[in-house]
Amino acid sequence: MLLDSYPNFISGSLLAQTLGISRVAVWSRINKLRLQGIDIRAIQNVGYRLVGEPIILNKNLVYAWLEHINYKNCQLFIYDSINSTNIETEKLLTENTSKLPIVVIADKQTNGKGRLNKKWTSPSGGNVYLSIGFKPNVEVLKLRKFTLYLGMQIVKLLRNEFNTEKFMVKWPNDIILNEKKIGGILTEASIDSERVNSLIFGLGINLYQTPKLNRNKNKLKPTSISHELGIEPSLHPLTARIIKMVVKSYNNCINQKIDPNFLSEWNEYDYLNNKDISVLKGDDLSKGNCQGIDHDGNLLLKFPNGSKKSFSSGEIDLLQ
């Protein structure tokens, strides 16, 4: 109710009447919310107004924001600390599929997973770590471009949320801001006889905290949205909007409601476009100029002799 009335006040009597409790009980519950770090202003004979939210993950605020944006069709599991949201989602998908999708969110990961089995450092304190699990039971073809499509959708959401076009996507799954890495996507699937049985979409976004990493000179420097934009982002509404958008995008892919030519938009969001890069695939290292992606979503590399080659996977580094 406080969210729905924001930025206006809502009277204590209306809260009491709607909830079927006394005004003293309303006051008591407001104080409990304040102890959780939720800033609520009170003016006598006027009412209560939400002023600010904590940067630490609050389960009730996530629920409230999902309800506020009219999305409640998921099972939500929220943890202070967990080994990996993807691992937990995989476990829950095998145990508890009465209501899908399954959404797992954590304030901290002790064994966060990145692409190519790399560790995703996940400190506590206001970052987005979430995974969403589905049971598609569809042909692999329907979800072949899922990660690329979701990467673009995440960047679109962040550009709209923070009113800047500085957010970019680095093929195939990194989120970039101001030439630095602020997030990544990890999509994992269980496939049997060319059908996708389970699909897990994992997302990490550095909202407030920047992990301390050892990196070589060609690796993108990690950063956070707060540091780069000089703002204090609101964790809970962003988390709720991401969940709603991911589920909607997944349904669009499953029901083939996405524009088949959506990859033509890629250049608008492509961080690597026209940059000199290296692609390491196994023991094979290729160097050239990135020419975007082909119609299948593969990375296109142009060599100095003018020839081109496409890559369906590989580790990308920028050339200095």
C-alpha positions as CSV (number, residue, x, y, z in Angstrom):
1,M,0.0,0.0,0.0
2,L,2.9,2.3,0.7
3,L,4.4,1.5,-2.7
4,D,1.0,2.0,-4.5
5,S,0.6,5.5,-2.8
6,Y,4.2,6.6,-3.5
7,P,5.2,9.5,-3.6
8,N,2.1,10.6,-1.7
9,F,1.2,9.9,1.9
10,I,-1.4,7.3,2.9
11,S,-3.3,7.8,6.1
12,G,-2.9,5.6,9.1
13,S,-6.7,5.2,9.4
14,L,-6.9,4.0,5.8
15,L,-4.1,1.5,6.5
16,A,-5.8,0.3,9.7
17,Q,-9.3,0.0,8.0
18,T,-7.9,-1.9,5.0
19,L,-5.8,-4.3,7.0
20,G,-8.5,-4.7,9.8
21,I,-6.1,-3.7,12.6
22,S,-5.9,-0.7,14.9
23,R,-3.9,2.4,14.2
24,V,-1.6,1.5,17.1
25,A,-0.9,-1.8,15.3
26,V,-0.2,0.1,12.1
27,W,2.3,2.3,13.9
28,S,3.9,-0.9,15.4
29,R,4.3,-2.5,12.0
30,I,5.7,0.7,10.4
31,N,8.4,0.6,13.1
32,K,9.2,-3.0,12.3
33,L,9.7,-2.0,8.7
34,R,12.0,0.8,9.7
35,L,14.1,-1.7,11.6
36,Q,14.6,-3.5,8.3
37,G,16.1,-0.4,6.8
38,I,13.0,0.8,5.1
39,D,12.7,4.6,5.4
40,I,9.2,5.7,6.2
41,R,8.2,9.2,7.0
42,A,5.3,10.0,9.3
43,I,3.4,13.2,9.8
44,Q,0.6,13.5,12.3
45,N,-2.9,13.8,10.8
46,V,-1.4,13.2,7.3
47,G,-0.1,9.7,7.4
48,Y,2.9,7.6,6.2
49,R,5.1,7.9,3.1
50,L,7.8,5.6,1.8
51,V,11.0,7.6,1.5
52,G,13.7,5.0,0.8
53,E,14.6,1.3,0.6
54,P,17.6,-0.6,2.0
55,I,20.3,-1.7,-0.4
56,I,20.4,-5.1,1.3
57,L,18.0,-7.6,-0.2
58,N,14.6,-7.7,1.6
59,K,12.3,-10.6,0.8
60,N,9.1,-8.7,1.6
61,L,10.1,-5.8,-0.6
62,V,10.7,-8.1,-3.6
63,Y,7.2,-9.6,-3.1
64,A,5.7,-6.1,-2.7
65,W,7.4,-4.8,-5.9
66,L,6.3,-7.9,-7.9
67,E,2.7,-7.3,-6.8
68,H,3.1,-3.6,-7.5
69,I,4.1,-4.3,-11.2
70,N,1.3,-6.9,-11.5
71,Y,3.5,-10.0,-11.6
72,K,3.1,-12.8,-9.1
73,N,3.2,-15.9,-11.3
74,C,6.3,-17.5,-10.0
75,Q,7.8,-19.4,-7.0
76,L,10.2,-17.1,-5.2
77,F,13.1,-18.3,-3.1
78,I,15.3,-15.6,-1.4
79,Y,18.5,-16.3,0.5
80,D,20.9,-14.1,2.5
81,S,23.7,-16.4,1.2
82,I,23.9,-19.4,-1.1
83,N,26.5,-21.3,-3.0
84,S,25.0,-20.5,-6.4
85,T,21.6,-19.3,-7.5
86,N,21.9,-21.5,-10.7
87,I,22.8,-24.6,-8.7
88,E,19.9,-24.0,-6.3
89,T,17.5,-23.4,-9.1
90,E,18.6,-26.7,-10.8
91,K,17.9,-28.5,-7.5
92,L,14.5,-26.9,-7.0
93,L,13.5,-27.7,-10.6
94,T,13.9,-31.4,-9.9
95,E,12.1,-31.2,-6.6
96,N,9.3,-28.6,-6.9
97,T,7.6,-28.0,-10.2
98,S,4.1,-27.4,-9.1
99,K,4.4,-23.7,-10.0
100,L,6.8,-22.4,-12.6
101,P,9.0,-20.6,-13.2
102,I,11.2,-20.9,-10.1
103,V,13.1,-17.7,-9.1
104,V,16.1,-17.8,-6.8
105,I,17.6,-14.6,-5.5
106,A,20.5,-14.1,-3.1
107,D,22.3,-11.3,-1.4
108,K,25.6,-13.2,-1.7
109,Q,26.9,-16.3,-3.5
110,T,29.8,-18.3,-2.1
111,N,30.4,-20.3,-5.3
112,G,28.9,-18.1,-8.1
113,K,29.1,-19.6,-11.6
114,G,30.3,-17.8,-14.7
115,R,30.7,-18.8,-18.3
116,L,33.3,-21.5,-19.1
117,N,33.2,-22.8,-15.5
118,K,34.7,-19.6,-14.2
119,K,34.0,-18.3,-10.7
120,W,31.6,-15.4,-10.5
121,T,32.7,-13.4,-7.4
122,S,29.5,-12.3,-5.6
123,P,30.0,-10.0,-2.6
124,S,27.1,-9.1,-0.3
125,G,25.6,-5.6,-0.3
126,G,23.1,-4.7,-2.9
127,N,24.0,-6.5,-6.1
128,V,21.6,-8.5,-8.3
129,Y,22.2,-12.3,-8.2
130,L,19.2,-14.2,-9.5
131,S,18.3,-17.3,-11.5
132,I,15.0,-18.2,-13.1
133,G,14.2,-21.9,-13.9
134,F,11.8,-23.1,-16.6
135,K,10.7,-26.5,-17.9
136,P,10.2,-25.8,-21.6
137,N,10.0,-29.3,-23.2
138,V,10.5,-27.8,-26.7
139,E,12.9,-28.3,-29.5
140,V,16.3,-26.8,-29.1
141,L,15.8,-24.6,-32.2
142,K,13.2,-22.5,-30.4
143,L,15.7,-21.4,-27.7
144,R,18.9,-21.3,-29.8
145,K,19.1,-17.5,-29.6
146,F,17.6,-17.2,-26.1
147,T,20.8,-15.8,-24.5
148,L,21.4,-13.2,-27.2
149,Y,17.8,-12.1,-27.1
150,L,17.8,-11.8,-23.3
151,G,21.1,-9.9,-23.3
152,M,19.5,-7.3,-25.6
153,Q,16.4,-7.2,-23.4
154,I,18.4,-6.7,-20.2
155,V,20.4,-3.9,-21.9
156,K,17.2,-2.2,-23.1
157,L,15.7,-2.5,-19.5
158,L,18.9,-1.0,-18.0
159,R,19.0,1.9,-20.5
160,N,15.4,2.7,-19.7
161,E,15.8,2.3,-16.0
162,F,18.8,4.6,-15.7
163,N,18.1,6.8,-18.7
164,T,21.4,6.3,-20.5
165,E,22.4,4.5,-23.7
166,K,25.9,3.7,-22.3
167,F,24.8,0.1,-21.4
168,M,26.0,-2.4,-24.1
169,V,26.2,-6.2,-24.5
170,K,29.4,-8.0,-25.2
171,W,28.9,-11.2,-27.1
172,P,27.7,-13.6,-26.0
173,N,26.7,-12.7,-22.4
174,D,28.4,-9.8,-20.7
175,I,26.8,-6.5,-19.7
176,I,29.0,-3.4,-20.2
177,L,28.8,0.2,-18.9
178,N,31.4,2.8,-19.8
179,E,33.8,0.3,-21.3
180,K,33.7,-1.8,-18.1
181,K,31.9,-5.0,-17.1
182,I,28.9,-4.6,-14.7
183,G,27.2,-7.9,-15.3
184,G,26.9,-11.3,-17.0
185,I,24.4,-13.9,-18.1
186,L,24.7,-17.7,-17.6
187,T,22.2,-19.8,-19.4
188,E,22.2,-23.5,-18.7
189,A,20.0,-26.2,-20.2
190,S,19.3,-29.9,-19.9
191,I,18.7,-31.4,-23.3
192,D,17.5,-34.8,-24.3
193,S,16.8,-36.0,-27.8
194,E,17.0,-32.5,-29.2
195,R,14.4,-31.2,-26.7
196,V,15.1,-28.7,-23.9
197,N,13.9,-30.3,-20.6
198,S,15.0,-27.6,-18.2
199,L,16.4,-24.1,-18.8
200,I,18.0,-21.9,-16.2
201,F,18.7,-18.2,-16.8
202,G,21.2,-16.8,-14.4
203,L,22.0,-13.1,-14.1
204,G,24.5,-11.1,-12.0
205,I,24.6,-7.3,-12.0
206,N,27.0,-5.2,-9.9
207,L,24.6,-2.6,-8.6
208,Y,26.6,-1.4,-5.6
209,Q,29.6,-3.7,-5.0
210,T,32.6,-4.2,-7.4
211,P,34.3,-7.5,-6.8
212,K,38.1,-7.6,-6.4
213,L,39.5,-9.6,-9.3
214,N,42.9,-10.6,-10.7
215,R,42.8,-9.9,-14.4
216,N,45.2,-9.5,-17.3
217,K,45.4,-6.2,-19.3
218,N,43.1,-7.3,-22.0
219,K,40.2,-8.2,-19.6
220,L,37.5,-5.7,-19.0
221,K,37.7,-3.9,-15.7
222,P,34.8,-4.7,-13.3
223,T,32.7,-1.9,-11.9
224,S,29.2,-1.2,-10.5
225,I,26.3,0.9,-11.8
226,S,26.4,3.0,-8.6
227,H,30.1,3.9,-9.1
228,E,29.8,4.6,-12.8
229,L,26.6,6.7,-12.7
230,G,27.1,8.3,-9.3
231,I,23.7,7.2,-8.1
232,E,22.1,4.9,-5.6
233,P,20.0,2.5,-7.6
234,S,16.9,0.8,-6.1
235,L,17.6,-2.9,-5.8
236,H,14.1,-4.2,-5.3
237,P,12.1,-2.5,-8.1
238,L,14.9,-3.4,-10.6
239,T,14.9,-7.0,-9.5
240,A,11.2,-7.2,-9.9
241,R,11.2,-5.7,-13.3
242,I,14.0,-8.0,-14.4
243,I,12.0,-11.1,-13.3
244,K,8.9,-9.9,-15.2
245,M,10.9,-9.1,-18.3
246,V,12.8,-12.4,-18.4
247,V,9.7,-14.4,-18.0
248,K,7.9,-12.4,-20.7
249,S,10.9,-12.8,-23.0
250,Y,11.1,-16.5,-22.4
251,N,7.4,-16.9,-23.2
252,N,7.9,-14.9,-26.4
253,C,10.7,-17.3,-27.4
254,I,8.7,-20.4,-26.6
255,N,5.6,-19.1,-28.5
256,Q,7.8,-17.8,-31.4
257,K,6.4,-14.3,-30.8
258,I,9.8,-12.5,-31.2
259,D,10.7,-10.8,-34.5
260,P,12.8,-13.3,-36.4
261,N,15.0,-10.4,-37.6
262,F,15.7,-9.2,-34.0
263,L,19.4,-9.9,-34.5
264,S,19.4,-7.0,-37.0
265,E,19.2,-4.7,-33.9
266,W,22.4,-6.2,-32.5
267,N,24.7,-3.5,-33.7
268,E,22.9,-0.9,-31.7
269,Y,23.9,-2.7,-28.5
270,D,27.0,-4.5,-29.6
271,Y,30.1,-3.5,-27.5
272,L,32.5,-5.5,-29.8
273,N,31.3,-4.1,-33.1
274,N,34.3,-3.0,-35.2
275,K,36.8,-3.7,-32.4
276,D,39.9,-5.7,-32.8
277,I,39.6,-8.8,-30.8
278,S,41.0,-12.3,-30.2
279,V,38.9,-15.5,-30.0
280,L,40.2,-18.4,-28.1
281,K,38.5,-21.7,-28.9
282,G,40.2,-24.7,-27.4
283,D,43.9,-24.3,-28.4
284,D,43.0,-22.2,-31.5
285,L,43.6,-18.5,-31.1
286,S,42.1,-16.2,-33.9
287,K,42.7,-12.4,-34.2
288,G,40.7,-10.0,-36.3
289,N,38.1,-7.3,-36.4
290,C,34.6,-8.0,-35.0
291,Q,31.9,-7.6,-37.7
292,G,28.9,-8.2,-35.4
293,I,27.0,-11.5,-35.6
294,D,25.5,-13.6,-38.4
295,H,21.9,-14.7,-38.8
296,D,22.4,-17.6,-36.4
297,G,23.9,-15.4,-33.7
298,N,27.5,-16.5,-34.2
299,L,30.3,-14.0,-33.8
300,L,31.8,-12.8,-37.1
301,L,35.5,-12.1,-37.3
302,K,37.2,-10.5,-40.2
303,F,40.9,-11.3,-40.8
304,P,43.5,-8.9,-42.2
305,N,43.3,-10.7,-45.6
306,G,39.6,-9.9,-45.8
307,S,38.3,-13.4,-45.1
308,K,35.7,-14.0,-42.4
309,K,34.9,-16.7,-40.0
310,S,32.0,-17.3,-37.6
311,F,32.3,-18.6,-34.0
312,S,29.5,-20.2,-32.1
313,S,31.6,-20.1,-28.9
314,G,34.9,-18.9,-27.6
315,E,36.7,-16.7,-25.1
316,I,36.9,-13.1,-26.2
317,D,39.6,-10.6,-25.4
318,L,40.1,-7.1,-26.7
319,L,43.4,-6.4,-28.5
320,Q,45.3,-3.3,-27.5
